[in-house]
């Protein structure tokens, strides 16, 4: 696998930043650095990195604000690396548009595994969908070429994770997808924290679909098993 991805490292703690940068260099990744939130936003806009590694406790901006501002114009994968381990912090970051969450202190091996999983997802997304492919189910339309989804002609404003979940369900319409299958496809792994995150994302995705539907339930929950998109 080509490791020439460009990684933006956003971390104000110099020792932690040096650890991450040294690991990236060893594994052949290109990198740029930002010690503050404002600089991170400038670097993201200027260099269009493939992945952003983001600390939440920055000296000028909250990391969640950085996520929101980047998400207003970019779908670049964002992996949060933070000492904050409470579920509320994780949910807030994921709801804002983060793709993954790694708690400090972290293993560099796990960090590299998360990066590789992100790399595989990017490669799969770029290769798997035909340029003119489009999915329609009732009032729902997913335009894979444009990376957009709409209900009754109204575009849905989805986070990158919500969009990938919707695509996964659409590509398997009528089938029950287990929690393990979904988390493996979306995050490249299955941990209890990933299943908790999945529940949050599915709840927000369902609300966005329901807002434009006529009462039709597009996503069904199979308790203890997983989720299914209803074929209409």
N, CA, C and O of each residue as an XYZ file, in Angstrom:
928
protein
N       0.844     -1.190      0.000
C       0.000      0.000      0.000
C       0.878      1.238      0.000
O       1.845      1.315      0.758
N       0.548      2.217     -0.850
C       1.327      3.436     -0.945
C       1.084      4.310      0.276
O      -0.052      4.699      0.549
N       2.141      4.616      1.004
C       2.011      5.411      2.218
C       2.295      6.887      1.981
O       2.614      7.602      2.930
N       2.188      7.366      0.741
C       2.504      8.760      0.476
C       1.332      9.686      0.771
O       1.228     10.762      0.182
N       0.470      9.287      1.659
C      -0.605     10.162      2.108
C      -0.008     11.357      2.832
O       1.037     11.249      3.473
N      -0.687     12.507      2.724
C      -0.271     13.702      3.451
C      -1.116     13.818      4.708
O      -2.342     13.901      4.632
N      -0.464     13.824      5.867
C      -1.157     13.849      7.159
C      -0.896     15.186      7.845
O       0.255     15.587      8.015
N      -1.960     15.872      8.235
C      -1.852     17.103      9.016
C      -1.930     16.750     10.492
O      -2.933     16.202     10.950
N      -0.860     17.066     11.247
C      -0.788     16.764     12.677
C      -1.073     18.047     13.451
O      -0.288     18.995     13.406
N      -2.201     18.073     14.161
C      -2.609     19.254     14.928
C      -2.471     18.929     16.410
O      -3.315     18.237     16.979
N      -1.410     19.426     17.033
C      -1.088     19.076     18.424
C      -0.210     20.174     19.016
O       0.831     20.503     18.448
N      -0.616     20.748     20.154
C       0.173     21.836     20.765
C       1.282     21.320     21.672
O       2.242     22.041     21.944
N       1.162     20.073     22.146
C       2.213     19.484     22.984
C       3.351     19.016     22.081
O       3.201     18.069     21.310
N       4.489     19.697     22.190
C       5.592     19.434     21.262
C       6.088     17.991     21.340
O       6.408     17.391     20.314
N       6.153     17.428     22.556
C       6.662     16.064     22.697
C       5.734     15.055     22.022
O       6.195     14.121     21.367
N       4.436     15.248     22.184
C       3.468     14.353     21.537
C       3.525     14.542     20.029
O       3.489     13.575     19.268
N       3.615     15.799     19.607
C       3.681     16.073     18.170
C       4.921     15.433     17.547
O       4.854     14.867     16.456
N       6.050     15.527     18.250
C       7.287     14.924     17.746
C       7.170     13.407     17.655
O       7.673     12.795     16.713
N       6.502     12.799     18.642
C       6.301     11.344     18.625
C       5.500     10.936     17.390
O       5.867      9.996     16.684
N       4.402     11.654     17.137
C       3.556     11.330     15.994
C       4.307     11.544     14.680
O       4.257     10.704     13.781
N       5.002     12.675     14.580
C       5.730     13.004     13.356
C       6.832     11.984     13.078
O       7.010     11.548     11.941
N       7.575     11.605     14.128
C       8.642     10.610     13.960
C       8.069      9.285     13.475
O       8.648      8.634     12.605
N       6.933      8.887     14.035
C       6.284      7.640     13.618
C       5.844      7.716     12.162
O       6.025      6.767     11.399
N       5.266      8.850     11.785
C       4.828      9.025     10.396
C       6.008      8.936      9.430
O       5.918      8.288      8.387
N       7.113      9.592      9.783
C       8.304      9.563      8.931
C       8.820      8.137      8.772
O       9.190      7.713      7.677
N       8.839      7.401      9.894
C       9.326      6.024      9.864
C       8.493      5.151      8.926
O       9.014      4.248      8.271
N       7.185      5.439      8.873
C       6.273      4.635      8.050
C       6.115      5.186      6.634
O       5.336      4.649      5.846
N       6.844      6.251      6.306
C       6.830      6.764      4.947
C       5.722      7.735      4.606
O       5.506      8.033      3.431
N       5.005      8.244      5.619
C       3.956      9.219      5.356
C       4.549     10.620      5.242
O       5.527     10.941      5.918
N       3.962     11.447      4.395
C       4.289     12.861      4.369
C       3.472     13.548      5.461
O       2.414     13.051      5.846
N       3.951     14.680      5.960
C       3.219     15.331      7.042
C       3.430     16.844      7.018
O       4.418     17.349      6.484
N       2.473     17.543      7.611
C       2.599     18.959      7.945
C       2.108     19.110      9.372
O       1.346     18.273      9.856
N       2.534     20.167     10.053
C       2.231     20.328     11.470
C       1.513     21.645     11.744
O       1.678     22.626     11.018
N       0.717     21.643     12.804
C       0.046     22.857     13.260
C      -0.132     22.776     14.774
O      -0.770     21.843     15.263
N       0.422     23.740     15.535
C       0.288     23.714     16.999
C      -0.980     24.389     17.514
O      -1.282     24.307     18.704
N      -1.731     25.060     16.625
C      -2.947     25.768     17.044
C      -4.096     25.437     16.103
O      -3.897     24.915     15.006
N      -5.306     25.756     16.560
C      -6.477     25.495     15.746
C      -6.554     26.374     14.514
O      -6.872     25.895     13.425
N      -6.264     27.658     14.677
C      -6.307     28.575     13.540
C      -5.318     28.165     12.463
O      -5.643     28.179     11.276
N      -4.096     27.795     12.879
C      -3.103     27.365     11.906
C      -3.533     26.063     11.234
O      -3.281     25.858     10.046
N      -4.178     25.193     11.990
C      -4.667     23.930     11.420
C      -5.654     24.188     10.294
O      -5.592     23.533      9.253
N      -6.562     25.132     10.490
C      -7.566     25.454      9.478
C      -6.886     26.012      8.224
O      -7.258     25.664      7.104
N      -5.883     26.883      8.420
C      -5.136     27.448      7.286
C      -4.397     26.343      6.532
O      -4.425     26.298      5.302
N      -3.735     25.450      7.275
C      -2.984     24.356      6.650
C      -3.916     23.408      5.902
O      -3.592     22.941      4.810
N      -5.062     23.129      6.491
C      -6.024     22.230      5.841
C      -6.523     22.825      4.529
O      -6.671     22.122      3.530
N      -6.780     24.134      4.547
C      -7.264     24.797      3.340
C      -6.167     24.922      2.286
O      -6.435     24.820      1.089
N      -4.930     25.141      2.735
C      -3.820     25.384      1.803
C      -3.281     24.104      1.175
O      -2.933     24.088     -0.005
N      -3.210     23.018      1.970
C      -2.524     21.805      1.517
C      -3.452     20.635      1.220
O      -3.014     19.632      0.657
N      -4.733     20.744      1.590
C      -5.704     19.672      1.326
C      -5.147     18.300      1.726
O      -4.988     17.434      0.866
N      -4.846     18.085      3.019
C      -4.270     16.805      3.454
C      -5.235     15.648      3.253
O      -6.444     15.845      3.130
N      -4.688     14.438      3.221
C      -5.520     13.246      3.070
C      -6.198     12.866      4.380
O      -7.308     12.335      4.378
N      -5.523     13.141      5.509
C      -6.045     12.823      6.837
C      -5.592     13.922      7.808
O      -4.505     14.482      7.665
N      -6.442     14.217      8.795
C      -6.080     15.159      9.852
C      -6.074     14.423     11.184
O      -7.065     13.790     11.549
N      -4.955     14.502     11.916
C      -4.871     13.998     13.288
C      -5.017     15.205     14.198
O      -4.196     16.121     14.145
N      -6.048     15.221     15.030
C      -6.432     16.438     15.747
C      -6.548     16.252     17.245
O      -7.288     15.391     17.721
N      -5.805     17.072     17.990
C      -5.965     17.147     19.447
C      -7.148     18.067     19.746
O      -7.370     19.033     19.015
N      -7.900     17.791     20.792
C      -9.045     18.637     21.133
C      -8.654     19.833     21.994
O      -9.248     20.904     21.873
N      -7.651     19.659     22.868
C      -7.273     20.715     23.804
C      -6.224     21.651     23.240
O      -5.064     21.598     23.650
N      -6.610     22.507     22.309
C      -5.679     23.431     21.665
C      -5.699     24.783     22.392
O      -6.690     25.107     23.046
N      -4.635     25.567     22.291
C      -4.533     26.805     23.070
C      -5.457     27.928     22.615
O      -5.783     28.808     23.412
N      -5.887     27.921     21.357
C      -6.694     29.040     20.858
C      -8.138     28.664     20.550
O      -9.055     29.437     20.828
N      -8.347     27.474     19.972
C      -9.686     27.010     19.616
C      -9.921     25.622     20.176
O      -8.989     24.826     20.297
N     -11.165     25.335     20.515
C     -11.512     23.967     20.869
C     -11.412     23.107     19.613
O     -11.790     23.538     18.523
N     -10.902     21.895     19.776
C     -10.777     21.005     18.633
C     -12.097     20.765     17.925
O     -12.129     20.615     16.703
N     -13.190     20.727     18.684
C     -14.514     20.510     18.086
C     -14.863     21.653     17.137
O     -15.493     21.432     16.103
N     -14.455     22.874     17.486
C     -14.699     24.011     16.599
C     -13.885     23.880     15.316
O     -14.352     24.248     14.238
N     -12.668     23.355     15.436
C     -11.844     23.109     14.249
C     -12.550     22.098     13.341
O     -12.601     22.279     12.124
N     -13.093     21.032     13.941
C     -13.814     20.019     13.161
C     -14.977     20.663     12.415
O     -15.149     20.439     11.217
N     -15.774     21.463     13.121
C     -16.952     22.082     12.494
C     -16.550     22.992     11.339
O     -17.190     22.994     10.288
N     -15.495     23.758     11.540
C     -15.095     24.705     10.502
C     -14.513     23.984      9.280
O     -14.772     24.374      8.142
N     -13.730     22.936      9.524
C     -13.199     22.162      8.399
C     -14.338     21.450      7.669
O     -14.342     21.367      6.441
N     -15.300     20.940      8.433
C     -16.419     20.204      7.831
C     -17.320     21.108      6.983
O     -18.087     20.605      6.162
N     -17.243     22.418      7.163
C     -18.080     23.318      6.373
C     -17.669     23.337      4.913
O     -18.429     23.794      4.059
N     -16.439     22.830      4.610
C     -15.987     22.836      3.215
C     -15.189     21.601      2.813
O     -14.803     21.480      1.651
N     -14.931     20.678      3.744
C     -14.088     19.538      3.413
C     -14.600     18.250      4.046
O     -15.134     18.260      5.155
N     -14.430     17.125      3.318
C     -14.759     15.798      3.843
C     -13.519     15.022      4.249
O     -13.583     13.807      4.437
N     -12.380     15.712      4.387
C     -11.131     15.050      4.786
C     -11.328     14.265      6.078
O     -11.846     14.819      7.048
N     -10.931     12.987      6.125
C     -11.059     12.211      7.365
C     -10.322     12.874      8.530
O      -9.187     13.326      8.378
N     -10.966     12.926      9.682
C     -10.383     13.528     10.883
C     -10.350     12.475     11.996
O     -11.386     11.952     12.406
N      -9.146     12.181     12.472
C      -8.978     11.271     13.607
C      -8.601     12.102     14.826
O      -7.545     12.735     14.845
N      -9.448     12.103     15.831
C      -9.176     12.848     17.058
C      -8.224     12.045     17.937
O      -8.397     10.839     18.113
N      -7.214     12.724     18.489
C      -6.303     12.108     19.464
C      -6.359     12.989     20.706
O      -5.821     14.096     20.701
N      -6.995     12.518     21.755
C      -7.257     13.384     22.906
C      -7.135     12.646     24.232
O      -7.347     11.436     24.313
N      -6.782     13.413     25.282
C      -6.733     12.854     26.632
C      -8.134     12.751     27.232
O      -8.321     12.117     28.270
N      -9.106     13.366     26.586
C     -10.482     13.334     27.086
C     -11.106     11.982     26.763
O     -11.268     11.626     25.595
N     -11.446     11.246     27.786
C     -11.912      9.865     27.590
C     -13.394      9.669     27.900
O     -13.909      8.557     27.785
N     -14.089     10.754     28.298
C     -15.508     10.627     28.612
C     -16.326     10.402     27.341
O     -16.011     10.953     26.287
N     -17.369      9.594     27.449
C     -18.222      9.321     26.288
C     -18.801     10.606     25.710
O     -18.942     10.732     24.494
N     -19.139     11.566     26.580
C     -19.733     12.824     26.115
C     -18.787     13.568     25.182
O     -19.221     14.145     24.185
N     -17.486     13.556     25.505
C     -16.501     14.225     24.644
C     -16.392     13.522     23.299
O     -16.303     14.167     22.254
N     -16.401     12.189     23.337
C     -16.311     11.423     22.094
C     -17.525     11.677     21.212
O     -17.397     11.896     20.007
N     -18.704     11.644     21.827
C     -19.941     11.844     21.067
C     -19.981     13.239     20.457
O     -20.387     13.406     19.307
N     -19.555     14.255     21.235
C     -19.537     15.631     20.715
C     -18.628     15.748     19.503
O     -18.990     16.375     18.508
N     -17.438     15.140     19.586
C     -16.480     15.194     18.465
C     -17.016     14.445     17.255
O     -16.910     14.933     16.130
N     -17.591     13.268     17.472
C     -18.133     12.477     16.364
C     -19.332     13.164     15.734
O     -19.480     13.153     14.512
N     -20.192     13.762     16.554
C     -21.350     14.488     16.028
C     -20.915     15.687     15.191
O     -21.582     16.045     14.221
N     -19.794     16.306     15.570
C     -19.304     17.476     14.835
C     -18.730     17.094     13.477
O     -18.597     17.942     12.594
N     -18.384     15.798     13.307
C     -17.880     15.349     12.013
C     -16.579     14.580     12.054
O     -16.023     14.271     11.001
N     -16.060     14.253     13.265
C     -14.852     13.433     13.350
C     -15.153     12.017     12.865
O     -16.279     11.535     12.987
N     -14.134     11.356     12.313
C     -14.308     10.009     11.779
C     -13.872      8.927     12.753
O     -14.336      7.791     12.663
N     -12.991      9.262     13.677
C     -12.457      8.272     14.606
C     -11.960      9.008     15.842
O     -11.763     10.223     15.809
N     -11.758      8.273     16.931
C     -11.367      8.889     18.206
C     -10.382      7.965     18.919
O     -10.704      6.816     19.222
N      -9.189      8.475     19.181
C      -8.136      7.720     19.850
C      -7.792      8.432     21.146
O      -7.520      9.633     21.141
N      -7.800      7.699     22.263
C      -7.587      8.303     23.575
C      -6.115      8.238     23.987
O      -5.470      7.199     23.844
N      -5.590      9.355     24.498
C      -4.240      9.398     25.059
C      -4.256      8.776     26.457
O      -5.261      8.890     27.159
N      -3.165      8.120     26.882
C      -1.980      7.791     26.080
C      -2.320      6.708     25.076
O      -3.104      5.806     25.373
N      -1.737      6.789     23.893
C      -2.079      5.872     22.824
C      -0.854      5.090     22.371
O       0.284      5.512     22.578
N      -1.104      3.963     21.760
C      -0.046      3.150     21.181
C       0.200      3.621     19.746
O      -0.751      3.811     18.987
N       1.461      3.810     19.371
C       1.756      4.227     17.993
C       1.323      3.141     17.008
O       0.961      3.442     15.871
N       1.359      1.893     17.439
C       0.903      0.800     16.567
C      -0.587      0.942     16.274
O      -1.033      0.719     15.149
N      -1.357      1.320     17.309
C      -2.790      1.502     17.094
C      -3.046      2.709     16.191
O      -3.927      2.671     15.332
N      -2.273      3.781     16.387
C      -2.422      4.952     15.534
C      -2.175      4.595     14.077
O      -2.928      5.010     13.196
N      -1.122      3.824     13.823
C      -0.827      3.425     12.451
C      -1.924      2.523     11.886
O      -2.248      2.593     10.700
N      -2.495      1.672     12.750
C      -3.588      0.798     12.304
C      -4.805      1.633     11.908
O      -5.477      1.334     10.920
N      -5.083      2.680     12.685
C      -6.210      3.565     12.357
C      -5.959      4.289     11.031
O      -6.871      4.440     10.218
N      -4.727      4.731     10.821
C      -4.387      5.398      9.573
C      -4.533      4.457      8.384
O      -5.065      4.835      7.341
N      -4.052      3.221      8.556
C      -4.164      2.254      7.460
C      -5.622      1.952      7.139
O      -5.995      1.806      5.975
N      -6.447      1.858      8.189
C      -7.875      1.606      7.971
C      -8.510      2.759      7.207
O      -9.334      2.541      6.318
N      -8.128      3.981      7.550
C      -8.635      5.160      6.844
C      -8.184      5.137      5.396
O      -8.950      5.468      4.491
N      -6.930      4.741      5.182
C      -6.376      4.656      3.831
C      -7.143      3.645      2.986
O      -7.425      3.890      1.813
N      -7.479      2.505      3.595
C      -8.235      1.482      2.865
C      -9.625      1.993      2.500
O     -10.119      1.740      1.401
N     -10.255      2.716      3.433
C     -11.590      3.248      3.149
C     -11.546      4.249      2.002
O     -12.422      4.250      1.138
N     -10.522      5.103      1.997
C     -10.385      6.082      0.922
C     -10.197      5.387     -0.417
O     -10.806      5.772     -1.415
N      -9.347      4.357     -0.435
C      -9.093      3.623     -1.670
C     -10.369      2.921     -2.143
O     -10.680      2.919     -3.334
N     -11.103      2.327     -1.197
C     -12.346      1.620     -1.545
C     -13.370      2.591     -2.118
O     -14.034      2.291     -3.110
N     -13.496      3.769     -1.478
C     -14.454      4.769     -1.936
C     -14.126      5.229     -3.340
O     -15.020      5.407     -4.168
N     -12.836      5.421     -3.613
C     -12.411      5.923     -4.922
C     -12.579      4.888     -6.021
O     -12.779      5.249     -7.181
N     -12.499      3.596     -5.673
C     -12.495      2.548     -6.687
C     -13.850      1.876     -6.891
O     -14.133      1.374     -7.979
N     -14.690      1.863     -5.852
C     -15.828      0.946     -5.871
C     -17.078      1.458     -6.559
O     -17.918      0.665     -6.985
N     -17.214      2.773     -6.674
C     -18.476      3.310     -7.160
C     -18.327      3.827     -8.586
O     -17.450      4.645     -8.864
N     -19.165      3.363     -9.471
C     -19.115      3.818    -10.857
C     -19.442      5.300    -10.937
O     -20.215      5.821    -10.133
N     -18.845      5.975    -11.918
C     -18.963      7.431    -12.017
C     -20.407      7.884    -12.185
O     -20.774      8.960    -11.714
N     -21.249      7.060    -12.864
C     -22.621      7.475    -13.124
C     -23.618      6.733    -12.240
O     -24.820      6.766    -12.506
N     -23.140      6.069    -11.199
C     -24.026      5.266    -10.359
C     -24.928      6.147     -9.514
O     -24.509      7.181     -8.995
N     -26.173      5.716     -9.388
C     -27.149      6.455     -8.594
C     -28.121      5.447     -7.982
O     -28.529      4.489     -8.638
N     -28.485      5.670     -6.731
C     -29.392      4.768     -6.026
C     -30.669      5.527     -5.694
O     -30.616      6.659     -5.213
N     -31.823      4.903     -5.950
C     -33.105      5.506     -5.603
C     -33.956      4.489     -4.867
O     -34.035      3.322     -5.251
N     -34.590      4.953     -3.804
C     -35.444      4.089     -2.989
C     -36.531      4.972     -2.386
O     -36.280      5.701     -1.426
N     -37.742      4.907     -2.948
C     -38.780      5.814     -2.500
C     -38.385      7.255     -2.801
O     -38.019      7.590     -3.928
N     -38.463      8.105     -1.774
C     -38.108      9.521     -1.947
C     -36.608      9.766     -1.807
O     -36.134     10.884     -2.012
N     -35.864      8.716     -1.456
C     -34.417      8.848     -1.232
C     -33.640      8.654     -2.526
O     -33.903      7.728     -3.293
N     -32.693      9.528     -2.750
C     -31.792      9.404     -3.903
C     -30.366      9.634     -3.431
O     -30.086     10.626     -2.759
N     -29.454      8.715     -3.783
C     -28.037      8.852     -3.471
C     -27.278      8.944     -4.791
O     -27.307      8.016     -5.600
N     -26.609     10.054     -4.997
C     -25.809     10.262     -6.203
C     -24.355     10.009     -5.834
O     -23.692     10.885     -5.279
N     -23.847      8.795     -6.144
C     -22.496      8.423     -5.746
C     -21.431      9.283     -6.427
O     -20.406      9.604     -5.825
N     -21.678      9.650     -7.673
C     -20.688     10.441     -8.408
C     -20.506     11.813     -7.773
O     -19.391     12.329     -7.697
N     -21.618     12.404     -7.316
C     -21.562     13.745     -6.719
C     -21.357     13.698     -5.208
O     -21.188     14.740     -4.575
N     -21.370     12.482     -4.616
C     -21.250     12.332     -3.157
C     -22.344     13.110     -2.421
O     -22.077     13.771     -1.418
N     -23.573     13.024     -2.926
C     -24.688     13.731     -2.302
C     -25.871     12.784     -2.132
O     -25.972     11.758     -2.805
N     -26.758     13.154     -1.219
C     -27.996     12.410     -1.003
C     -29.128     13.410     -0.845
O     -28.927     14.512     -0.334
N     -30.322     13.022     -1.287
C     -31.462     13.931     -1.194
C     -32.731     13.155     -0.892
O     -32.825     11.954     -1.143
N     -33.713     13.877     -0.343
C     -35.034     13.329     -0.085
C     -36.050     14.259     -0.723
O     -36.085     15.449     -0.410
N     -36.885     13.723     -1.626
C     -37.863     14.543     -2.333
C     -37.218     15.754     -2.997
O     -37.812     16.830     -3.062
N     -35.992     15.564     -3.488
C     -35.296     16.646     -4.172
C     -34.574     17.607     -3.257
O     -33.864     18.489     -3.740
N     -34.731     17.467     -1.937
C     -34.046     18.330     -0.966
C     -32.751     17.664     -0.529
O     -32.766     16.544     -0.019
N     -31.624     18.355     -0.729
C     -30.340     17.764     -0.368
C     -30.229     17.569      1.135
O     -30.588     18.454      1.912
N     -29.731     16.409      1.541
C     -29.494     16.109      2.951
C     -28.096     16.575      3.328
O     -27.133     16.295      2.615
N     -27.982     17.276      4.434
C     -26.686     17.749      4.895
C     -26.129     16.717      5.879
O     -26.429     16.742      7.072
N     -25.310     15.813      5.342
C     -24.795     14.685      6.115
C     -23.318     14.875      6.423
O     -22.577     15.471      5.641
N     -22.901     14.358      7.577
C     -21.474     14.302      7.884
C     -20.858     13.180      7.027
O     -21.590     12.335      6.513
N     -19.527     13.160      6.867
C     -18.909     12.101      6.070
C     -19.262     10.700      6.551
O     -19.503      9.808      5.738
N     -19.295     10.499      7.873
C     -19.633      9.170      8.405
C     -21.096      8.841      8.096
O     -21.402      7.720      7.690
N     -21.995      9.802      8.282
C     -23.408      9.556      7.986
C     -23.585      9.187      6.516
O     -24.355      8.284      6.189
N     -22.876      9.882      5.632
C     -22.988      9.586      4.198
C     -22.484      8.180      3.898
O     -23.113      7.452      3.129
N     -21.356      7.783      4.495
C     -20.821      6.443      4.242
C     -21.770      5.369      4.781
O     -21.946      4.320      4.161
N     -22.376      5.639      5.938
C     -23.360      4.690      6.484
C     -24.549      4.560      5.548
O     -25.030      3.455      5.295
N     -25.024      5.685      5.035
C     -26.160      5.656      4.121
C     -25.821      4.864      2.858
O     -26.633      4.072      2.380
N     -24.614      5.083      2.318
C     -24.186      4.346      1.131
C     -24.091      2.854      1.408
O     -24.495      2.037      0.580
N     -23.556      2.496      2.571
C     -23.417      1.085      2.924
C     -24.781      0.416      3.021
O     -24.969     -0.695      2.527
N     -25.729      1.092      3.656
C     -27.083      0.558      3.758
C     -27.738      0.464      2.381
O     -28.417     -0.516      2.074
N     -27.528      1.495      1.551
C     -28.129      1.513      0.219
C     -27.585      0.389     -0.651
O     -28.329     -0.236     -1.407
N     -26.284      0.136     -0.540
C     -25.667     -0.910     -1.348
C     -26.077     -2.310     -0.892
O     -25.836     -3.299     -1.584
N     -26.704     -2.373      0.289
C     -27.176     -3.658      0.823
C     -28.662     -3.562      1.192
O     -29.107     -4.169      2.166
N     -29.422     -2.795      0.404
C     -30.827     -2.542      0.725
C     -31.585     -3.863      0.897
O     -31.430     -4.797      0.110
N     -32.405     -3.912      1.945
C     -33.191     -5.099      2.243
C     -32.482     -6.120      3.107
O     -33.105     -7.067      3.586
N     -31.163     -5.937      3.315
C     -30.382     -6.880      4.110
C     -30.119     -6.319      5.508
O     -29.918     -5.117      5.678
N     -30.125     -7.201      6.499
C     -29.757     -6.801      7.856
C     -28.233     -6.819      7.960
O     -27.604     -7.854      7.742
N     -27.647     -5.679      8.290
C     -26.202     -5.571      8.461
C     -25.888     -5.565      9.951
O     -26.432     -4.749     10.695
N     -25.022     -6.459     10.390
C     -24.696     -6.548     11.813
C     -23.828     -5.378     12.248
O     -23.188     -4.720     11.429
N     -23.819     -5.130     13.566
C     -22.961     -4.079     14.119
C     -21.505     -4.315     13.716
O     -20.797     -3.382     13.336
N     -21.073     -5.556     13.801
C     -19.675     -5.880     13.474
C     -19.365     -5.587     12.018
O     -18.329     -5.001     11.705
N     -20.258     -5.991     11.128
C     -20.048     -5.751      9.689
C     -19.945     -4.254      9.410
O     -19.050     -3.813      8.690
N     -20.860     -3.476      9.979
C     -20.889     -2.032      9.713
C     -19.646     -1.343     10.265
O     -19.027     -0.537      9.570
N     -19.269     -1.652     11.515
C     -18.109     -0.975     12.110
C     -16.821     -1.361     11.401
O     -15.908     -0.544     11.280
N     -16.741     -2.603     10.933
C     -15.563     -3.018     10.168
C     -15.470     -2.230      8.871
O     -14.380     -1.813      8.477
N     -16.599     -2.020      8.202
C     -16.613     -1.303      6.929
C     -16.349      0.192      7.115
O     -15.675      0.812      6.292
N     -16.875      0.764      8.187
C     -16.779      2.215      8.377
C     -15.500      2.616      9.103
O     -14.827      3.566      8.704
N     -15.162      1.883     10.180
C     -13.992      2.251     10.972
C     -12.816      1.290     10.823
O     -11.719      1.576     11.302
N     -13.034      0.155     10.165
C     -11.951     -0.798      9.979
C     -11.675     -1.653     11.192
O     -10.673     -2.367     11.226
N     -12.548     -1.600     12.200
C     -12.338     -2.370     13.424
C     -13.674     -2.456     14.147
O     -14.641     -1.803     13.755
N     -13.727     -3.260     15.204
C     -14.935     -3.360     16.017
C     -14.556     -3.371     17.489
O     -13.977     -4.333     17.992
N     -14.897     -2.276     18.172
C     -14.721     -2.178     19.615
C     -16.043     -1.695     20.194
O     -16.888     -1.177     19.464
N     -16.225     -1.858     21.487
C     -17.474     -1.447     22.116
C     -17.727      0.037     21.895
O     -18.868      0.453     21.698
N     -16.648      0.847     21.927
C     -16.807      2.288     21.720
C     -17.276      2.590     20.294
O     -18.004      3.558     20.075
N     -16.863      1.764     19.324
C     -17.293      1.973     17.941
C     -18.779      1.684     17.797
O     -19.479      2.384     17.065
N     -19.267      0.657     18.489
C     -20.691      0.325     18.420
C     -21.515      1.439     19.062
O     -22.603      1.759     18.582
N     -21.003      2.034     20.146
C     -21.692      3.166     20.774
C     -21.749      4.352     19.811
O     -22.773      5.028     19.707
N     -20.647      4.595     19.115
C     -20.606      5.684     18.131
C     -21.578      5.401     16.994
O     -22.251      6.308     16.504
N     -21.650      4.146     16.577
C     -22.556      3.756     15.496
C     -24.000      4.082     15.857
O     -24.752      4.571     15.013
N     -24.392      3.820     17.088
C     -25.765      4.116     17.521
C     -26.065      5.610     17.409
O     -27.154      6.008     16.996
N     -25.081      6.429     17.784
C     -25.253      7.883     17.694
C     -25.443      8.298     16.244
O     -26.360      9.053     15.922
N     -24.570      7.800     15.369
C     -24.643      8.173     13.957
C     -25.944      7.702     13.318
O     -26.555      8.439     12.543
N     -26.371      6.488     13.634
C     -27.607      5.975     13.054
C     -28.807      6.800     13.521
O     -29.736      7.035     12.748
N     -28.791      7.235     14.768
C     -29.893      8.048     15.293
C     -29.968      9.391     14.566
O     -31.054      9.841     14.202
N     -28.813     10.032     14.353
C     -28.820     11.334     13.665
C     -29.162     11.177     12.189
O     -29.859     12.017     11.620
N     -28.673     10.101     11.564
C     -28.997      9.854     10.160
C     -30.492      9.620      9.992
O     -31.110     10.147      9.067
N     -31.069      8.825     10.891
C     -32.501      8.532     10.809
C     -33.330      9.822     10.957
O     -34.322     10.010     10.253
N     -32.916     10.703     11.876
C     -33.635     11.966     12.068
C     -33.617     12.810     10.797
O     -34.619     13.428     10.437
N     -32.460     12.829     10.118
C     -32.353     13.635      8.898
C     -33.223     13.067      7.781
O     -33.802     13.825      7.001
N     -33.321     11.748      7.697
C     -34.190     11.128      6.697
C     -35.662     11.361      7.046
O     -36.474     11.677      6.176
N     -35.993     11.201      8.325
C     -37.381     11.342      8.765
C     -37.911     12.757      8.568
O     -39.111     12.959      8.379
N     -37.011     13.733      8.612
C     -37.417     15.131      8.481
C     -38.109     15.383      7.141
O     -38.986     16.240      7.039
N     -37.703     14.622      6.108
C     -38.259     14.840      4.771
C     -39.175     13.705      4.300
O     -39.713     13.762      3.194
N     -39.350     12.692      5.122
C     -40.183     11.565      4.698
C     -41.629     11.793      5.108
O     -41.931     12.715      5.866
N     -42.518     10.949      4.604
C     -43.948     11.052      4.919
C     -44.332     10.076      6.018
O     -45.471      9.611      6.080
N     -43.394      9.774      6.869
C     -43.630      8.808      7.924
C     -43.035      7.449      7.628
O     -43.053      6.557      8.476
N     -42.504      7.288      6.412
C     -41.866      6.033      6.032
C     -40.575      5.841      6.812
O     -39.763      6.761      6.915
N     -40.386      4.664      7.353
C     -39.164      4.355      8.103
C     -38.158      3.722      7.150
O     -38.321      2.572      6.742
N     -37.121      4.472      6.799
C     -36.118      3.985      5.852
C     -35.103      3.058      6.512
O     -34.624      2.111      5.889
N     -34.775      3.332      7.774
C     -33.774      2.518      8.476
C     -34.437      1.817      9.644
O     -35.012      2.466     10.518
N     -34.361      0.514      9.663
C     -34.937     -0.274     10.751
C     -33.825     -0.782     11.667
O     -32.773     -1.222     11.205
N     -34.079     -0.713     12.968
C     -33.138     -1.228     13.958
C     -33.521     -2.653     14.337
O     -34.667     -2.918     14.700
N     -32.574     -3.555     14.253
C     -32.771     -4.927     14.718
C     -31.980     -5.041     16.023
O     -30.762     -5.222     16.012
N     -32.687     -4.934     17.130
C     -32.072     -4.813     18.448
C     -31.106     -5.963     18.712
O     -31.438     -7.138     18.560
N     -29.895     -5.575     19.115
C     -28.873     -6.564     19.430
C     -28.187     -7.164     18.217
O     -27.267     -7.971     18.356
N     -28.633     -6.773     17.016
C     -28.069     -7.352     15.787
C     -27.458     -6.282     14.892
O     -26.260     -6.314     14.610
N     -28.277     -5.336     14.445
C     -27.754     -4.328     13.543
C     -28.860     -3.488     12.920
O     -29.842     -3.154     13.584
N     -28.699     -3.143     11.630
C     -29.622     -2.227     10.957
C     -29.906     -2.712      9.534
O     -29.133     -3.468      8.946
N     -31.047     -2.250      9.000
C     -31.437     -2.619      7.641
C     -32.137     -1.429      6.994
O     -32.940     -0.747      7.630
N     -31.820     -1.189      5.717
C     -32.590     -0.203      4.956
C     -33.771     -0.915      4.300
O     -33.601     -1.919      3.609
N     -34.953     -0.386      4.522
C     -36.171     -0.968      3.949
C     -36.201     -0.735      2.449
O     -35.937      0.376      1.989
N     -36.518     -1.761      1.685
C     -36.667     -1.622      0.237
C     -38.103     -1.188     -0.056
O     -39.048     -1.913      0.254
N     -38.267     -0.003     -0.653
C     -39.601      0.541     -0.912
C     -40.012      0.324     -2.365
O     -41.108      0.720     -2.762
